[in-house]
């Protein structure tokens, strides 16, 4: 260890700034034809990596830990940034990850909307193997409410890759004002839901505790903003 420790500084590793991580990413970017130094997402649209805690969530990781792959120390904010929200509202599908009491994961595509720090997912009328209360996602949340939702964009032009990951505690809404409001927002966002009888179906409400985003979250002029919020 006495011989190895100085080498960490010789190659330019500074734990408090994640310098080694950024140098490794720069080399990978060159390998895949991306910009050598990622920058913040702007209308020009270049990759970035941002961790966004929500009030009440306490990070155990240092803002500039070795896991960061941003061009600067990870920025913390209390709400979704404008470009994250805009990106989410132009995406039609997210992927909900739940886990049962044995921590066995379960991931599936979902329709969603966001309002006031909560992400909503309804149980629609598409054919399913089992009835609503017996759905794996519902049973998992009742046993383990911690979930994650990833909303991403893939493009053959890798300079346009981007994703937002939302993590938090989920609960099942079956009745009430919030349940009805969530159904209204989802109907406004998806015309297919407007034709379904979902008023009495359960809604998954994810209370956001942590938001992480990466890549190019800029929205081009030909991408429609499906904003179902009032």
MIVOVEX-641692 format. One record per residue: residue number from 1; residue in one letter; x, y, z of N, C-alpha, C in turn. Coordinates in steps of 0.2 Angstrom, whole numbers. Last residue first. Layout:
// residues N
+-----+---------+-------+-------+-------+-------+-------+-------+-------+-------+-------+
: num : residuo :   n.X :   n.Y :   n.Z :  ca.X :  ca.Y :  ca.Z :   c.X :   c.Y :   c.Z :
+-----+---------+-------+-------+-------+-------+-------+-------+-------+-------+-------+
: NUM :       A :     X :     Y :     Z :     X :     Y :     Z :     X :     Y :     Z :
...
+-----+---------+-------+-------+-------+-------+-------+-------+-------+-------+-------+
// end
This chain:
// residues 230
+-----+---------+-------+-------+-------+-------+-------+-------+-------+-------+-------+
: num : residuo :   n.X :   n.Y :   n.Z :  ca.X :  ca.Y :  ca.Z :   c.X :   c.Y :   c.Z :
+-----+---------+-------+-------+-------+-------+-------+-------+-------+-------+-------+
: 230 :       X :  -262 :   101 :   -76 :  -266 :   107 :   -76 :  -262 :   113 :   -74 :
: 229 :       X :  -254 :    89 :   -87 :  -255 :    92 :   -80 :  -259 :    99 :   -81 :
: 228 :       X :  -250 :    82 :   -98 :  -257 :    81 :   -95 :  -258 :    84 :   -89 :
: 227 :       X :  -241 :    85 :  -111 :  -242 :    88 :  -104 :  -249 :    87 :  -102 :
: 226 :       X :  -232 :    80 :  -122 :  -238 :    77 :  -120 :  -239 :    79 :  -112 :
: 225 :       X :  -224 :    88 :  -134 :  -224 :    89 :  -127 :  -231 :    86 :  -124 :
: 224 :       X :  -216 :    80 :  -147 :  -222 :    83 :  -144 :  -222 :    83 :  -137 :
: 223 :       X :  -202 :    84 :  -157 :  -204 :    80 :  -151 :  -210 :    83 :  -148 :
: 222 :       X :  -197 :    93 :  -166 :  -202 :    88 :  -168 :  -204 :    83 :  -163 :
: 221 :       X :  -188 :   101 :  -159 :  -194 :   104 :  -161 :  -199 :    99 :  -163 :
: 220 :       X :  -180 :    91 :  -145 :  -180 :    94 :  -152 :  -187 :    97 :  -154 :
: 219 :       X :  -174 :    93 :  -129 :  -180 :    91 :  -133 :  -180 :    95 :  -140 :
: 218 :       X :  -161 :    87 :  -120 :  -164 :    92 :  -124 :  -169 :    89 :  -128 :
: 217 :       X :  -154 :    78 :  -112 :  -161 :    78 :  -111 :  -164 :    84 :  -115 :
: 216 :       X :  -141 :    67 :  -114 :  -144 :    73 :  -118 :  -151 :    73 :  -116 :
: 215 :       X :  -135 :    61 :   -98 :  -136 :    61 :  -105 :  -139 :    68 :  -108 :
: 214 :       X :  -145 :    57 :   -84 :  -139 :    57 :   -87 :  -140 :    58 :   -95 :
: 213 :       X :  -152 :    59 :   -67 :  -152 :    60 :   -74 :  -145 :    60 :   -77 :
: 212 :       X :  -161 :    55 :   -53 :  -154 :    55 :   -56 :  -155 :    55 :   -64 :
: 211 :       X :  -169 :    59 :   -38 :  -169 :    59 :   -45 :  -162 :    59 :   -48 :
: 210 :       X :  -178 :    53 :   -24 :  -171 :    54 :   -27 :  -172 :    54 :   -35 :
: 209 :       X :  -191 :    53 :   -20 :  -186 :    54 :   -15 :  -179 :    56 :   -18 :
: 208 :       X :  -208 :    55 :   -24 :  -201 :    55 :   -27 :  -196 :    57 :   -21 :
: 207 :       X :  -219 :    43 :   -22 :  -217 :    49 :   -19 :  -210 :    50 :   -20 :
: 206 :       X :  -230 :    36 :   -33 :  -223 :    36 :   -31 :  -221 :    43 :   -29 :
: 205 :       X :  -245 :    28 :   -34 :  -242 :    35 :   -32 :  -235 :    34 :   -30 :
: 204 :       X :  -255 :    19 :   -44 :  -248 :    18 :   -40 :  -246 :    26 :   -40 :
: 203 :       X :  -272 :    16 :   -42 :  -267 :    21 :   -45 :  -260 :    20 :   -40 :
: 202 :       X :  -285 :     5 :   -46 :  -280 :     8 :   -42 :  -275 :    12 :   -46 :
: 201 :       X :  -301 :    10 :   -54 :  -295 :     6 :   -54 :  -290 :     9 :   -49 :
: 200 :       X :  -312 :    17 :   -56 :  -312 :    14 :   -50 :  -306 :     9 :   -49 :
: 199 :       X :  -309 :    23 :   -69 :  -311 :    27 :   -63 :  -310 :    24 :   -56 :
: 198 :       X :  -307 :    17 :   -81 :  -302 :    16 :   -76 :  -303 :    20 :   -69 :
: 197 :       X :  -312 :    12 :   -94 :  -316 :    13 :   -88 :  -311 :    12 :   -82 :
: 196 :       X :  -305 :    21 :  -108 :  -306 :    15 :  -104 :  -309 :    17 :   -98 :
: 195 :       X :  -303 :    32 :  -116 :  -308 :    27 :  -119 :  -309 :    21 :  -114 :
: 194 :       X :  -292 :    38 :  -110 :  -299 :    41 :  -110 :  -304 :    37 :  -112 :
: 193 :       X :  -282 :    29 :  -113 :  -285 :    29 :  -107 :  -291 :    32 :  -106 :
: 192 :       X :  -279 :    34 :  -126 :  -281 :    27 :  -125 :  -284 :    26 :  -118 :
: 191 :       X :  -273 :    47 :  -124 :  -280 :    46 :  -126 :  -283 :    39 :  -126 :
: 190 :       X :  -265 :    52 :  -110 :  -265 :    46 :  -115 :  -272 :    46 :  -117 :
: 189 :       X :  -267 :    64 :  -103 :  -260 :    63 :  -106 :  -260 :    57 :  -111 :
: 188 :       X :  -279 :    63 :   -98 :  -278 :    69 :  -102 :  -271 :    68 :  -106 :
: 187 :       X :  -278 :    52 :   -90 :  -283 :    52 :   -96 :  -281 :    58 :  -101 :
: 186 :       X :  -269 :    57 :   -80 :  -267 :    51 :   -85 :  -272 :    51 :   -91 :
: 185 :       X :  -277 :    66 :   -74 :  -271 :    68 :   -77 :  -269 :    63 :   -82 :
: 184 :       X :  -288 :    58 :   -69 :  -289 :    64 :   -74 :  -283 :    66 :   -78 :
: 183 :       X :  -281 :    50 :   -60 :  -284 :    47 :   -66 :  -286 :    52 :   -71 :
: 182 :       X :  -277 :    60 :   -51 :  -272 :    56 :   -55 :  -275 :    53 :   -61 :
: 181 :       X :  -289 :    63 :   -45 :  -285 :    68 :   -49 :  -280 :    65 :   -53 :
: 180 :       X :  -293 :    52 :   -39 :  -297 :    54 :   -45 :  -293 :    59 :   -49 :
: 179 :       X :  -283 :    51 :   -29 :  -284 :    45 :   -34 :  -287 :    48 :   -40 :
: 178 :       X :  -285 :    62 :   -22 :  -279 :    62 :   -26 :  -279 :    56 :   -31 :
: 177 :       X :  -298 :    60 :   -17 :  -297 :    65 :   -21 :  -291 :    65 :   -25 :
: 176 :       X :  -302 :    42 :   -17 :  -301 :    48 :   -14 :  -299 :    54 :   -19 :
: 175 :       X :  -296 :    25 :   -19 :  -301 :    30 :   -19 :  -298 :    37 :   -16 :
: 174 :       X :  -283 :    19 :   -20 :  -289 :    16 :   -22 :  -295 :    20 :   -23 :
: 173 :       X :  -266 :    19 :   -22 :  -272 :    24 :   -21 :  -278 :    20 :   -24 :
: 172 :       X :  -252 :    13 :   -15 :  -258 :    11 :   -19 :  -264 :    15 :   -17 :
: 171 :       X :  -236 :    20 :   -15 :  -242 :    18 :   -11 :  -248 :    17 :   -16 :
: 170 :       X :  -218 :    20 :   -15 :  -224 :    20 :   -18 :  -230 :    18 :   -13 :
: 169 :       X :  -204 :    30 :   -13 :  -209 :    26 :    -9 :  -215 :    26 :   -13 :
: 168 :       X :  -191 :    32 :   -26 :  -195 :    34 :   -20 :  -200 :    28 :   -17 :
: 167 :       X :  -183 :    38 :   -40 :  -184 :    33 :   -35 :  -188 :    36 :   -29 :
: 166 :       X :  -181 :    40 :   -57 :  -185 :    42 :   -52 :  -185 :    37 :   -47 :
: 165 :       X :  -170 :    44 :   -70 :  -172 :    38 :   -65 :  -175 :    42 :   -59 :
: 164 :       X :  -169 :    48 :   -87 :  -170 :    50 :   -80 :  -173 :    44 :   -76 :
: 163 :       X :  -157 :    48 :  -101 :  -162 :    45 :   -96 :  -163 :    49 :   -90 :
: 162 :       X :  -151 :    48 :  -117 :  -153 :    51 :  -111 :  -158 :    48 :  -107 :
: 161 :       X :  -143 :    51 :  -133 :  -145 :    47 :  -128 :  -146 :    50 :  -121 :
: 160 :       X :  -138 :    59 :  -143 :  -144 :    60 :  -141 :  -147 :    56 :  -135 :
: 159 :       X :  -126 :    54 :  -147 :  -125 :    60 :  -143 :  -132 :    62 :  -141 :
: 158 :       X :  -128 :    43 :  -154 :  -127 :    42 :  -147 :  -126 :    49 :  -143 :
: 157 :       X :  -140 :    40 :  -165 :  -135 :    45 :  -164 :  -134 :    45 :  -156 :
: 156 :       X :  -150 :    31 :  -163 :  -144 :    29 :  -166 :  -138 :    34 :  -166 :
: 155 :       X :  -157 :    33 :  -146 :  -156 :    35 :  -153 :  -150 :    32 :  -156 :
: 154 :       X :  -168 :    32 :  -133 :  -162 :    29 :  -137 :  -162 :    32 :  -144 :
: 153 :       X :  -172 :    39 :  -118 :  -172 :    40 :  -125 :  -166 :    36 :  -128 :
: 152 :       X :  -182 :    34 :  -103 :  -176 :    35 :  -107 :  -177 :    37 :  -114 :
: 151 :       X :  -185 :    32 :   -86 :  -188 :    35 :   -93 :  -182 :    37 :   -97 :
: 150 :       X :  -188 :    22 :   -73 :  -183 :    24 :   -78 :  -186 :    26 :   -84 :
: 149 :       X :  -192 :    21 :   -56 :  -194 :    21 :   -63 :  -189 :    25 :   -67 :
: 148 :       X :  -192 :    11 :   -42 :  -188 :    15 :   -46 :  -192 :    15 :   -53 :
: 147 :       X :  -197 :     9 :   -24 :  -197 :     7 :   -32 :  -193 :    12 :   -35 :
: 146 :       X :  -202 :     2 :    -9 :  -197 :     6 :   -12 :  -197 :     4 :   -20 :
: 145 :       X :  -212 :    -5 :    -3 :  -214 :     1 :    -6 :  -209 :     4 :   -10 :
: 144 :       X :  -215 :   -21 :    -1 :  -209 :   -17 :    -2 :  -211 :   -11 :    -6 :
: 143 :       X :  -228 :   -26 :    -1 :  -223 :   -29 :     3 :  -217 :   -25 :     4 :
: 142 :       X :  -235 :   -18 :   -10 :  -238 :   -19 :    -3 :  -233 :   -22 :     2 :
: 141 :       X :  -227 :   -19 :   -21 :  -227 :   -13 :   -18 :  -230 :   -14 :   -11 :
: 140 :       X :  -230 :   -33 :   -25 :  -223 :   -31 :   -23 :  -223 :   -24 :   -19 :
: 139 :       X :  -243 :   -32 :   -28 :  -241 :   -36 :   -22 :  -234 :   -34 :   -20 :
: 138 :       X :  -242 :   -24 :   -39 :  -246 :   -22 :   -33 :  -244 :   -26 :   -27 :
: 137 :       X :  -234 :   -31 :   -48 :  -232 :   -25 :   -46 :  -236 :   -22 :   -40 :
: 136 :       X :  -242 :   -43 :   -50 :  -236 :   -43 :   -46 :  -234 :   -36 :   -44 :
: 135 :       X :  -260 :   -42 :   -46 :  -254 :   -41 :   -51 :  -248 :   -40 :   -47 :
: 134 :       X :  -271 :   -44 :   -39 :  -266 :   -50 :   -39 :  -260 :   -48 :   -43 :
: 133 :       X :  -279 :   -33 :   -41 :  -276 :   -34 :   -34 :  -271 :   -39 :   -34 :
: 132 :       X :  -282 :   -36 :   -56 :  -279 :   -30 :   -53 :  -275 :   -31 :   -46 :
: 131 :       X :  -280 :   -53 :   -61 :  -284 :   -47 :   -59 :  -280 :   -42 :   -56 :
: 130 :       X :  -268 :   -59 :   -73 :  -272 :   -60 :   -67 :  -275 :   -53 :   -66 :
: 129 :       X :  -263 :   -56 :   -86 :  -264 :   -63 :   -84 :  -268 :   -64 :   -77 :
: 128 :       X :  -272 :   -44 :   -95 :  -267 :   -46 :   -90 :  -268 :   -53 :   -88 :
: 127 :       X :  -276 :   -32 :  -108 :  -277 :   -39 :  -105 :  -271 :   -40 :  -100 :
: 126 :       X :  -279 :   -15 :  -102 :  -276 :   -20 :  -106 :  -276 :   -27 :  -103 :
: 125 :       X :  -285 :    -6 :   -93 :  -289 :   -12 :   -95 :  -285 :   -16 :  -100 :
: 124 :       X :  -273 :     0 :   -81 :  -277 :     0 :   -86 :  -281 :    -6 :   -88 :
: 123 :       X :  -268 :     7 :   -67 :  -269 :     0 :   -69 :  -274 :     0 :   -74 :
: 122 :       X :  -257 :    21 :   -68 :  -264 :    18 :   -67 :  -263 :    11 :   -69 :
: 121 :       X :  -246 :    31 :   -59 :  -246 :    25 :   -64 :  -253 :    22 :   -63 :
: 120 :       X :  -237 :    46 :   -55 :  -243 :    42 :   -55 :  -243 :    37 :   -61 :
: 119 :       X :  -226 :    54 :   -45 :  -227 :    50 :   -51 :  -233 :    46 :   -51 :
: 118 :       X :  -224 :    69 :   -37 :  -227 :    62 :   -36 :  -228 :    60 :   -43 :
: 117 :       X :  -222 :    83 :   -37 :  -217 :    78 :   -34 :  -219 :    71 :   -33 :
: 116 :       X :  -233 :    88 :   -44 :  -231 :    90 :   -37 :  -227 :    85 :   -34 :
: 115 :       X :  -235 :    75 :   -55 :  -238 :    81 :   -53 :  -236 :    82 :   -45 :
: 114 :       X :  -233 :    65 :   -70 :  -230 :    68 :   -64 :  -234 :    74 :   -62 :
: 113 :       X :  -238 :    49 :   -77 :  -238 :    57 :   -77 :  -235 :    59 :   -70 :
: 112 :       X :  -237 :    35 :   -88 :  -236 :    38 :   -81 :  -237 :    46 :   -82 :
: 111 :       X :  -237 :    17 :   -92 :  -238 :    24 :   -94 :  -238 :    28 :   -87 :
: 110 :       X :  -223 :     5 :   -92 :  -229 :     9 :   -89 :  -230 :    15 :   -92 :
: 109 :       X :  -215 :   -11 :   -93 :  -216 :    -4 :   -95 :  -223 :    -1 :   -93 :
: 108 :       X :  -207 :   -18 :   -78 :  -212 :   -18 :   -84 :  -213 :   -11 :   -86 :
: 107 :       X :  -198 :   -29 :   -67 :  -198 :   -23 :   -71 :  -203 :   -24 :   -77 :
: 106 :       X :  -194 :   -35 :   -52 :  -199 :   -36 :   -57 :  -199 :   -29 :   -61 :
: 105 :       X :  -182 :   -44 :   -41 :  -184 :   -38 :   -45 :  -190 :   -40 :   -50 :
: 104 :       X :  -182 :   -50 :   -25 :  -182 :   -52 :   -32 :  -185 :   -47 :   -36 :
: 103 :       X :  -183 :   -48 :   -11 :  -178 :   -43 :   -16 :  -178 :   -46 :   -23 :
: 102 :       X :  -192 :   -54 :    -5 :  -186 :   -58 :    -5 :  -181 :   -54 :   -10 :
: 101 :       X :  -203 :   -46 :    -6 :  -200 :   -46 :     1 :  -193 :   -50 :     1 :
: 100 :       X :  -200 :   -39 :   -23 :  -204 :   -42 :   -17 :  -200 :   -43 :   -11 :
:  99 :       X :  -198 :   -24 :   -31 :  -195 :   -30 :   -29 :  -200 :   -33 :   -23 :
:  98 :       X :  -200 :   -15 :   -47 :  -202 :   -16 :   -40 :  -198 :   -22 :   -38 :
:  97 :       X :  -198 :    -3 :   -59 :  -195 :    -8 :   -55 :  -197 :    -9 :   -48 :
:  96 :       X :  -205 :     3 :   -74 :  -206 :     3 :   -66 :  -203 :    -4 :   -64 :
:  95 :       X :  -201 :    13 :   -86 :  -201 :     6 :   -84 :  -200 :     6 :   -76 :
:  94 :       X :  -212 :    23 :   -97 :  -207 :    22 :   -92 :  -206 :    15 :   -90 :
:  93 :       X :  -217 :    31 :  -112 :  -216 :    25 :  -108 :  -211 :    26 :  -103 :
:  92 :       X :  -216 :    44 :  -118 :  -223 :    40 :  -118 :  -223 :    34 :  -113 :
:  91 :       X :  -209 :    59 :  -116 :  -208 :    52 :  -116 :  -215 :    49 :  -115 :
:  90 :       X :  -211 :    72 :  -113 :  -211 :    71 :  -120 :  -210 :    63 :  -121 :
:  89 :       X :  -210 :    73 :  -100 :  -217 :    75 :  -103 :  -217 :    73 :  -110 :
:  88 :       X :  -196 :    71 :   -97 :  -201 :    66 :   -95 :  -208 :    67 :   -99 :
:  87 :       X :  -191 :    84 :  -103 :  -189 :    77 :  -106 :  -194 :    72 :  -104 :
:  86 :       X :  -197 :    93 :   -94 :  -198 :    93 :  -101 :  -197 :    86 :  -104 :
:  85 :       X :  -190 :    89 :   -82 :  -197 :    88 :   -82 :  -200 :    88 :   -90 :
:  84 :       X :  -177 :    91 :   -86 :  -179 :    84 :   -84 :  -186 :    84 :   -84 :
:  83 :       X :  -177 :   105 :   -88 :  -176 :   101 :   -93 :  -177 :    93 :   -92 :
:  82 :       X :  -180 :   110 :   -75 :  -185 :   111 :   -80 :  -184 :   106 :   -86 :
:  81 :       X :  -177 :    97 :   -62 :  -176 :   103 :   -66 :  -180 :   104 :   -72 :
:  80 :       X :  -187 :    93 :   -48 :  -185 :    91 :   -55 :  -183 :    97 :   -58 :
:  79 :       X :  -180 :   100 :   -33 :  -185 :    98 :   -37 :  -183 :    96 :   -44 :
:  78 :       X :  -168 :   103 :   -26 :  -174 :   101 :   -22 :  -180 :    98 :   -26 :
:  77 :       X :  -152 :    97 :   -32 :  -158 :   102 :   -32 :  -163 :    99 :   -28 :
:  76 :       X :  -135 :    96 :   -34 :  -140 :    94 :   -30 :  -146 :    99 :   -30 :
:  75 :       X :  -123 :    90 :   -46 :  -127 :    96 :   -43 :  -133 :    93 :   -40 :
:  74 :       X :  -107 :    83 :   -45 :  -114 :    82 :   -46 :  -118 :    87 :   -42 :
:  73 :       X :   -93 :    92 :   -51 :   -96 :    89 :   -46 :  -104 :    88 :   -47 :
:  72 :       X :   -92 :    90 :   -69 :   -91 :    94 :   -63 :   -94 :    90 :   -57 :
:  71 :       X :   -96 :    82 :   -79 :   -90 :    86 :   -80 :   -88 :    90 :   -74 :
:  70 :       X :  -100 :    65 :   -71 :  -101 :    72 :   -74 :   -95 :    76 :   -75 :
:  69 :       X :  -100 :    53 :   -65 :   -97 :    54 :   -72 :   -99 :    60 :   -75 :
:  68 :       X :   -97 :    47 :   -49 :   -99 :    52 :   -53 :   -96 :    52 :   -60 :
:  67 :       X :   -90 :    37 :   -41 :   -95 :    35 :   -46 :   -98 :    40 :   -51 :
:  66 :       X :   -82 :    44 :   -32 :   -79 :    41 :   -38 :   -84 :    39 :   -43 :
:  65 :       X :   -91 :    59 :   -27 :   -89 :    52 :   -26 :   -86 :    49 :   -33 :
:  64 :       X :   -96 :    72 :   -24 :   -91 :    71 :   -30 :   -87 :    64 :   -29 :
:  63 :       X :  -105 :    72 :   -14 :  -107 :    74 :   -20 :  -102 :    73 :   -26 :
:  62 :       X :  -104 :    55 :    -6 :  -102 :    62 :    -7 :  -104 :    65 :   -13 :
:  61 :       X :  -119 :    46 :    -1 :  -113 :    47 :    -5 :  -111 :    54 :    -5 :
:  60 :       X :  -130 :    46 :     6 :  -124 :    44 :     9 :  -118 :    44 :     5 :
:  59 :       X :  -142 :    59 :     6 :  -137 :    55 :     2 :  -132 :    53 :     7 :
:  58 :       X :  -158 :    59 :    12 :  -151 :    61 :    14 :  -147 :    56 :    10 :
:  57 :       X :  -173 :    67 :     8 :  -169 :    61 :     7 :  -162 :    64 :     8 :
:  56 :       X :  -180 :    78 :    11 :  -181 :    73 :    16 :  -177 :    67 :    14 :
:  55 :       X :  -182 :    84 :    -5 :  -182 :    86 :     2 :  -184 :    79 :     6 :
:  54 :       X :  -173 :    74 :   -17 :  -179 :    78 :   -15 :  -179 :    79 :    -8 :
:  53 :       X :  -157 :    75 :   -26 :  -161 :    73 :   -21 :  -168 :    77 :   -20 :
:  52 :       X :  -151 :    72 :   -41 :  -156 :    77 :   -39 :  -159 :    74 :   -33 :
:  51 :       X :  -137 :    71 :   -51 :  -140 :    68 :   -45 :  -145 :    73 :   -42 :
:  50 :       X :  -132 :    70 :   -68 :  -135 :    74 :   -62 :  -138 :    70 :   -57 :
:  49 :       X :  -122 :    71 :   -81 :  -125 :    67 :   -76 :  -126 :    71 :   -70 :
:  48 :       X :  -123 :    74 :   -99 :  -121 :    76 :   -92 :  -124 :    71 :   -88 :
:  47 :       X :  -120 :    76 :  -117 :  -121 :    72 :  -111 :  -119 :    76 :  -104 :
:  46 :       X :  -128 :    90 :  -126 :  -122 :    86 :  -125 :  -123 :    82 :  -118 :
:  45 :       X :  -137 :   101 :  -133 :  -138 :    94 :  -132 :  -132 :    90 :  -131 :
:  44 :       X :  -140 :   113 :  -137 :  -136 :   110 :  -141 :  -135 :   103 :  -140 :
:  43 :       X :  -148 :   117 :  -126 :  -151 :   116 :  -133 :  -147 :   112 :  -138 :
:  42 :       X :  -139 :   107 :  -114 :  -141 :   113 :  -117 :  -145 :   112 :  -123 :
:  41 :       X :  -133 :    98 :  -101 :  -137 :    98 :  -106 :  -140 :   105 :  -108 :
:  40 :       X :  -115 :   101 :   -98 :  -122 :   101 :   -96 :  -127 :   101 :  -102 :
:  39 :       X :  -103 :    89 :  -106 :  -105 :    96 :  -103 :  -113 :    96 :  -101 :
:  38 :       X :   -90 :    78 :  -107 :   -97 :    80 :  -107 :   -98 :    86 :  -103 :
:  37 :       X :   -76 :    78 :  -117 :   -78 :    81 :  -111 :   -85 :    82 :  -111 :
:  36 :       X :   -76 :    72 :  -130 :   -71 :    69 :  -125 :   -73 :    72 :  -118 :
:  35 :       X :   -91 :    67 :  -138 :   -87 :    72 :  -135 :   -82 :    70 :  -130 :
:  34 :       X :   -90 :    50 :  -145 :   -94 :    56 :  -142 :   -89 :    61 :  -140 :
:  33 :       X :   -84 :    39 :  -151 :   -86 :    44 :  -155 :   -90 :    50 :  -152 :
:  32 :       X :   -81 :    29 :  -142 :   -87 :    28 :  -146 :   -89 :    34 :  -150 :
:  31 :       X :   -68 :    33 :  -138 :   -69 :    26 :  -141 :   -75 :    26 :  -145 :
:  30 :       X :   -71 :    45 :  -132 :   -67 :    45 :  -138 :   -68 :    39 :  -142 :
:  29 :       X :   -78 :    40 :  -121 :   -82 :    44 :  -126 :   -78 :    44 :  -132 :
:  28 :       X :   -68 :    34 :  -114 :   -73 :    30 :  -117 :   -77 :    34 :  -122 :
:  27 :       X :   -60 :    45 :  -110 :   -57 :    40 :  -114 :   -63 :    35 :  -118 :
:  26 :       X :   -70 :    51 :  -102 :   -67 :    54 :  -108 :   -64 :    50 :  -113 :
:  25 :       X :   -71 :    42 :   -91 :   -77 :    43 :   -96 :   -74 :    46 :  -102 :
:  24 :       X :   -58 :    43 :   -86 :   -60 :    36 :   -89 :   -66 :    37 :   -93 :
:  23 :       X :   -59 :    56 :   -81 :   -54 :    54 :   -86 :   -56 :    48 :   -90 :
:  22 :       X :   -69 :    55 :   -72 :   -71 :    59 :   -78 :   -65 :    57 :   -83 :
:  21 :       X :   -63 :    46 :   -62 :   -69 :    44 :   -66 :   -70 :    48 :   -72 :
:  20 :       X :   -53 :    55 :   -58 :   -51 :    48 :   -62 :   -57 :    46 :   -66 :
:  19 :       X :   -60 :    65 :   -51 :   -56 :    66 :   -57 :   -54 :    60 :   -61 :
:  18 :       X :   -68 :    67 :   -40 :   -70 :    61 :   -45 :   -66 :    62 :   -52 :
:  17 :       X :   -65 :    76 :   -30 :   -68 :    78 :   -36 :   -69 :    73 :   -42 :
:  16 :       X :   -60 :    69 :   -19 :   -65 :    74 :   -18 :   -68 :    77 :   -25 :
:  15 :       X :   -50 :    60 :   -24 :   -56 :    58 :   -22 :   -62 :    63 :   -21 :
:  14 :       X :   -41 :    62 :   -38 :   -43 :    66 :   -33 :   -49 :    64 :   -30 :
:  13 :       X :   -29 :    55 :   -48 :   -35 :    54 :   -44 :   -36 :    58 :   -38 :
:  12 :       X :   -17 :    56 :   -56 :   -22 :    62 :   -56 :   -28 :    60 :   -52 :
:  11 :       X :    -7 :    47 :   -55 :   -11 :    47 :   -61 :   -17 :    52 :   -61 :
:  10 :       X :    -2 :    51 :   -43 :     2 :    52 :   -49 :    -2 :    52 :   -55 :
:   9 :       X :   -11 :    47 :   -34 :   -10 :    55 :   -35 :    -6 :    56 :   -42 :
:   8 :       X :    -9 :    34 :   -35 :   -16 :    36 :   -36 :   -15 :    44 :   -37 :
:   7 :       X :     4 :    32 :   -31 :     2 :    31 :   -38 :    -5 :    34 :   -40 :
:   6 :       X :     5 :    33 :   -17 :     7 :    39 :   -21 :     5 :    38 :   -29 :
:   5 :       X :    -1 :    20 :   -15 :    -4 :    26 :   -13 :    -2 :    32 :   -17 :
:   4 :       X :     8 :     9 :   -18 :     2 :    11 :   -22 :    -1 :    17 :   -21 :
:   3 :       X :    18 :     9 :    -8 :    20 :    10 :   -15 :    14 :    12 :   -19 :
:   2 :       X :    10 :     6 :     3 :    14 :    12 :     3 :    17 :    14 :    -4 :
:   1 :       X :     4 :    -6 :     0 :     0 :     0 :     0 :     4 :     6 :     0 :
+-----+---------+-------+-------+-------+-------+-------+-------+-------+-------+-------+
// end
